[in-house]
Amino acid sequence: MRAYDEPENARIRSLDFLRGAAILGMLVANIPWHAGDSMSRVQDPDLPSVTAWLLQYLVFDQRFMPIFCMLFGASALLLVSRPSTPAPFASFFLTRMLVLFFLGVLHAYLLWPGDILITYAVCAPFLLLAINQSARRLLLLGLALKAVDVLFAEWPQLYEATLYRILFEGWVAYGDPPSSIGEAYAGSYSELLAFNAWRNQFLQWTALPEFRIWNALGFMYIGMAMYRLGVLQGAKSPGFYKKMLFLALVPGAPLVVYGVISRVGINPTVGVYLGFTQELPYRNLSFAIGCATTSFAMLAALQLVFQRWAGRVTEPIERVGRMALTNYLLHSLIFVGVFHVFGLLPFDALDHDVLLFLVLLTWVFQIGLSWCWLSAHDQGPIEWIWRRISLQLFAMKGH
């Protein structure tokens, strides 16, 4: 076996399944940003488009990214406990995260500014600081960070009066965009690169202390706690996950529904179509707390699915999870091709029912690709590159 390969029997299949489901589920939330400039916009409201719009907010938005963050946090504990991990662990882990950071920069500037890899890499040193903490402390840390994220979401003036004033006020100036996003996608690739560079100023860098770090790192710490408790590995009984599902849904679902109704009330097309145009208070607060809470319900439901149908039913999703980084980057590559390089579909002009159909096609393609690739290889191609470069850089340090 090659040095960069991970033995099959070393894998925790439930983690692969969760990771695969998270990658596929995240695409539903991300595709409006791959295909346009707004998640909330519905061009021509009718029953299919509004139903798909509601489904996205009720079931998918901010439900799968927390699971992926939890898995990322747990991966630090998994990596440090693995005998094959090079020592010293801290140096190897930070080298690995440095490579991930540059992959994220390439992704954000060359393909899609919505990249999350930069955020994960920036959070990595904080995972090292907490790697020996108890599950209880990790859980409290995670909840505290998520509370900051929720507060900034509902009251952005708190962020503007504190961190923004300290870090950015007086010297950050975004300047005018080089073009509109529609013009960038319709123009040359160099025009798209210029627009991505302008957009990344706030979508990546200044967004880190505003919402990206608080949200991601909070769930990473919670994931580390849940890994220590055996929840992520599927080590608990079905009864435990059923109780977890119930306890998360009871408070979370009403908050999500209220948040979605609030979004209907301020949406200029969906609100008119559904006959509700009233602005409700605390829409961001309720939706953020509801999504965070119901993400645990989604996690519990996925564990129940794995426990019930582990094997041939779950293996296709597990293979997607084993190639999670490749499949995540492939989303951007596919849709830059569809909307820019080949111009197969108009950018920023498709409603959510069409986008949902594109998601289903992408799922079928990625499940098939992951199955075929891993039938011949031990890792996904980007996973292999990530590990190989990390090991080479680590060796260059003299370890």
C-alpha positions in Angstrom: 0.0 0.0 0.0 1.3 3.4 -0.9 2.3 5.7 2.0 -0.4 8.3 1.2 -3.2 5.8 1.2 -5.5 5.2 4.1 -6.3 1.5 4.8 -9.9 0.6 4.2 -10.3 -1.0 7.6 -9.1 2.3 9.2 -12.1 4.2 8.0 -15.2 4.9 10.0 -18.0 4.3 7.5 -20.6 6.3 9.4 -18.4 9.4 9.1 -18.0 8.8 5.4 -21.8 8.5 5.0 -22.3 11.7 7.0 -19.7 13.5 5.0 -21.2 12.4 1.7 -24.7 13.4 2.7 -23.4 16.7 3.8 -21.6 17.4 0.6 -24.6 16.5 -1.5 -27.0 18.5 0.8 -24.8 21.6 0.8 -25.2 21.8 -3.0 -28.9 22.6 -2.6 -28.0 25.6 -0.4 -25.1 26.6 -2.6 -26.5 26.3 -6.1 -28.3 29.7 -6.1 -24.9 31.3 -5.6 -23.3 29.1 -8.3 -26.1 30.0 -10.7 -26.9 33.6 -9.7 -26.5 36.4 -7.3 -29.3 35.8 -4.8 -30.6 32.8 -2.9 -34.0 34.5 -2.2 -34.9 35.7 -5.7 -37.6 33.9 -7.6 -38.0 35.2 -11.1 -41.3 33.8 -12.1 -43.2 32.5 -9.0 -45.5 29.5 -9.7 -46.2 26.4 -7.7 -43.0 24.4 -8.7 -40.6 27.3 -8.2 -42.1 28.5 -4.9 -42.3 24.9 -3.6 -38.6 24.4 -4.4 -37.8 27.8 -2.8 -39.7 26.8 0.4 -38.0 23.3 0.4 -34.6 24.9 0.2 -35.2 27.1 3.2 -37.2 24.6 5.3 -34.9 21.5 4.8 -31.5 22.3 3.3 -30.3 25.8 4.0 -27.8 25.8 6.9 -28.7 22.2 7.8 -25.7 20.4 6.1 -22.9 22.8 6.5 -23.0 22.5 10.3 -22.7 18.7 9.9 -19.7 19.2 7.6 -18.1 21.6 10.1 -18.7 19.1 12.9 -17.0 16.4 10.9 -14.0 18.7 10.1 -13.5 19.3 13.9 -13.8 15.6 14.6 -11.2 14.9 11.9 -8.6 16.6 14.0 -9.2 14.1 16.8 -9.3 11.2 14.4 -6.0 12.3 12.8 -4.2 12.8 16.1 -5.3 9.3 17.2 -4.2 7.5 14.1 -0.8 5.7 14.4 0.1 6.4 10.8 -0.1 10.2 11.3 3.4 11.7 11.1 4.9 13.3 14.2 5.0 15.9 15.6 1.3 16.1 15.0 0.9 19.9 15.4 3.5 20.6 12.7 2.0 18.0 10.3 -1.6 19.3 11.0 -0.7 22.9 10.4 1.2 22.0 7.2 -1.8 20.1 6.0 -4.1 23.1 6.8 -1.7 25.4 5.0 -2.1 23.4 1.8 -5.9 23.4 2.4 -5.7 27.2 2.7 -4.0 27.6 -0.7 -6.5 25.2 -2.3 -9.2 27.4 -0.9 -7.6 30.6 -2.3 -7.3 29.0 -5.7 -10.9 27.9 -5.5 -12.2 31.3 -4.4 -10.3 33.3 -7.0 -10.3 30.9 -10.0 -13.8 29.4 -9.6 -16.2 30.5 -6.9 -15.9 33.2 -4.2 -18.2 31.2 -1.9 -15.4 28.9 -0.9 -15.4 27.5 2.6 -11.9 25.9 2.7 -10.2 29.2 3.6 -12.4 29.5 6.7 -11.7 25.9 7.7 -7.9 26.4 7.3 -8.0 29.6 9.4 -10.0 27.8 12.1 -7.5 24.9 12.2 -5.0 26.5 14.8 -7.9 27.0 17.2 -8.7 23.3 16.9 -5.1 22.5 18.0 -5.5 24.7 21.0 -8.6 22.7 22.1 -7.6 19.2 21.1 -7.1 18.0 24.6 -10.2 19.6 26.1 -13.1 17.5 27.5 -16.3 17.0 25.6 -18.1 19.3 28.1 -15.7 22.2 27.6 -15.7 21.7 23.8 -19.5 21.8 23.8 -19.6 25.0 25.9 -16.9 26.6 23.6 -18.9 25.7 20.5 -22.2 27.0 21.9 -20.5 30.3 23.0 -19.1 30.9 19.5 -22.3 30.0 17.8 -24.1 32.5 20.1 -21.8 35.3 18.9 -22.6 34.3 15.3 -26.4 34.4 16.0 -26.1 37.8 17.7 -24.2 39.3 14.8 -26.7 37.8 12.3 -29.7 39.5 14.0 -27.9 42.7 15.1 -25.1 43.5 12.6 -24.6 46.8 14.3 -23.0 45.0 17.2 -20.3 43.7 14.8 -19.9 47.1 13.1 -19.5 48.8 16.5 -16.9 46.3 17.7 -14.8 44.1 15.5 -15.4 46.0 12.3 -14.4 49.3 13.9 -11.3 47.7 15.4 -10.1 45.7 12.4 -11.3 47.4 9.3 -12.7 50.9 9.8 -10.5 53.6 8.4 -8.5 51.6 5.9 -10.7 49.0 4.1 -12.2 50.3 0.9 -13.7 47.8 -1.5 -14.0 50.1 -4.4 -16.4 49.8 -7.3 -16.8 46.4 -8.9 -15.1 46.0 -12.3 -18.4 44.9 -13.7 -21.7 43.4 -12.7 -21.7 39.7 -11.9 -23.9 39.1 -14.9 -21.4 40.9 -17.2 -18.5 38.9 -15.6 -20.2 35.6 -16.3 -21.1 36.6 -19.8 -17.7 38.0 -20.6 -14.2 36.6 -20.8 -12.6 34.5 -18.1 -10.3 37.4 -17.2 -13.4 39.5 -16.5 -14.7 36.7 -14.2 -11.4 36.6 -12.4 -11.4 40.3 -11.9 -14.9 40.2 -10.4 -14.0 37.3 -8.2 -11.0 39.2 -6.9 -13.2 42.2 -6.0 -15.9 40.0 -4.4 -13.5 38.0 -2.3 -12.5 41.2 -0.5 -15.7 41.0 1.6 -17.0 37.6 0.9 -13.9 35.9 2.2 -11.5 38.2 4.1 -13.6 40.7 6.0 -16.4 38.1 6.4 -14.1 35.9 8.5 -14.6 37.9 11.8 -18.1 38.9 10.9 -19.7 35.4 10.6 -17.5 32.8 9.0 -15.2 31.9 11.9 -17.9 32.1 14.6 -20.2 29.8 12.8 -17.7 27.3 11.5 -15.4 27.1 14.6 -18.4 26.8 16.9 -19.7 23.7 15.1 -16.2 22.3 14.8 -15.8 22.4 18.6 -19.3 20.8 18.9 -18.2 18.2 16.5 -15.1 17.4 18.5 -17.3 17.0 21.6 -19.7 14.7 19.8 -16.8 12.7 18.5 -15.5 12.2 22.0 -19.0 11.1 23.0 -19.3 8.6 20.1 -22.3 10.4 18.6 -20.7 11.1 15.2 -19.3 7.6 14.8 -22.8 6.1 15.1 -21.8 4.4 18.3 -25.1 5.2 20.1 -28.2 3.2 20.1 -31.1 3.9 17.7 -33.1 5.0 20.7 -30.5 7.7 21.4 -30.7 9.1 17.9 -34.5 9.0 17.9 -34.5 11.0 21.2 -31.9 13.4 19.7 -34.0 13.8 16.6 -37.1 14.6 18.7 -35.3 17.0 21.1 -33.8 19.0 18.2 -37.0 19.1 16.1 -39.4 20.2 18.9 -37.8 23.6 19.5 -36.0 23.9 16.1 -38.8 23.3 13.6 -41.1 26.1 14.8 -38.2 28.6 14.7 -37.3 27.5 11.2 -41.0 27.8 10.1 -41.2 31.3 11.6 -38.0 32.3 9.9 -39.2 31.0 6.6 -42.5 32.8 7.0 -40.6 36.0 7.8 -38.6 35.5 4.5 -41.9 35.1 2.6 -43.2 38.3 4.1 -40.2 40.4 2.7 -39.8 38.6 -0.6 -41.1 40.8 -3.4 -42.3 37.9 -5.6 -42.9 34.9 -3.3 -44.7 37.1 -0.7 -47.1 38.4 -3.4 -47.6 35.0 -4.8 -48.5 33.5 -1.4 -50.4 36.6 -0.3 -48.3 37.4 2.7 -46.2 40.6 2.6 -45.8 41.5 6.3 -42.4 42.1 7.8 -41.9 40.1 11.1 -39.4 40.8 13.8 -36.3 38.7 14.7 -36.4 36.8 11.4 -32.6 36.3 11.3 -32.4 35.3 15.0 -35.2 32.7 14.8 -34.0 31.2 11.5 -30.4 31.0 12.6 -31.2 29.3 15.9 -33.8 27.1 14.2 -31.3 26.0 11.5 -28.6 25.3 14.0 -30.9 23.2 16.2 -32.5 21.2 13.3 -29.0 20.5 11.9 -28.7 18.1 14.9 -32.0 16.6 13.9 -30.7 16.1 10.4 -27.5 14.5 11.9 -29.6 12.1 14.0 -31.8 11.2 11.1 -28.8 10.4 8.9 -27.4 8.2 11.7 -30.7 6.3 11.9 -30.6 5.8 8.1 -27.1 4.5 8.3 -27.9 2.1 11.2 -30.9 0.8 9.3 -29.5 0.5 5.8 -25.7 0.4 6.2 -24.2 -1.6 3.3 -25.2 -1.5 -0.3 -27.8 1.3 0.3 -25.4 3.7 2.0 -22.2 2.8 0.2 -22.7 5.1 -2.8 -23.1 8.0 -0.4 -20.1 6.8 1.6 -18.0 6.9 -1.5 -19.1 10.5 -2.2 -17.9 11.2 1.4 -14.5 9.6 0.8 -14.0 12.0 -2.1 -15.6 15.0 -0.2 -13.0 17.6 -1.2 -12.9 16.5 -4.8 -16.7 16.6 -5.0 -17.0 19.9 -3.3 -14.6 21.6 -5.7 -16.2 19.7 -8.6 -19.5 21.6 -7.9 -17.8 24.9 -8.7 -16.0 23.5 -11.8 -19.3 22.1 -13.1 -21.2 25.3 -12.7 -18.5 27.6 -14.0 -18.5 25.4 -17.1 -22.3 25.4 -17.4 -22.9 29.2 -16.8 -19.6 30.7 -18.0 -17.3 28.6 -20.1 -19.9 26.9 -22.3 -22.8 29.2 -21.6 -25.2 26.3 -21.6 -27.7 28.1 -19.3 -28.3 31.8 -18.6 -26.7 33.0 -15.4 -29.0 34.5 -12.7 -32.1 33.7 -14.6 -33.2 30.2 -13.3 -35.8 29.6 -10.6 -35.4 27.1 -7.8 -37.3 24.3 -9.4 -34.8 24.3 -12.3 -31.9 24.6 -9.9 -33.2 21.6 -7.9 -33.3 19.6 -11.1 -29.7 20.6 -11.8 -28.8 19.5 -8.2 -30.4 16.0 -8.9 -28.4 15.6 -12.1 -25.2 16.6 -10.3 -25.9 14.1 -7.5 -26.4 11.3 -10.0 -23.1 12.3 -11.7 -21.1 12.6 -8.5 -22.4 9.4 -7.0 -21.5 7.5 -10.2 -18.1 9.2 -10.6 -17.2 8.5 -6.9 -18.2 4.9 -7.3 -16.2 4.4 -10.4 -13.1 6.3 -9.2 -12.9 4.5 -5.9 -13.3 1.2 -7.6 -9.9 1.8 -9.2 -8.2 4.2 -6.6 -7.9 4.4 -2.9 -8.5 8.2 -2.7 -10.1 11.0 -4.6 -7.7 12.9 -6.9 -7.7 16.1 -4.8 -7.5 14.2 -1.6 -4.3 12.5 -3.0 -2.9 15.8 -4.1 -3.6 17.4 -0.7 -2.0 14.6 1.3 1.0 14.2 -1.1 1.9 17.9 -1.0 1.4 18.1 2.7 3.8 15.1 3.2 6.4 16.7 0.9 6.2 20.0 2.7 6.4 18.3 6.0 9.5 16.4 5.0 11.1 19.6 3.7 10.9 20.9 7.3 13.3 18.1 8.3 10.7 15.9 10.1 
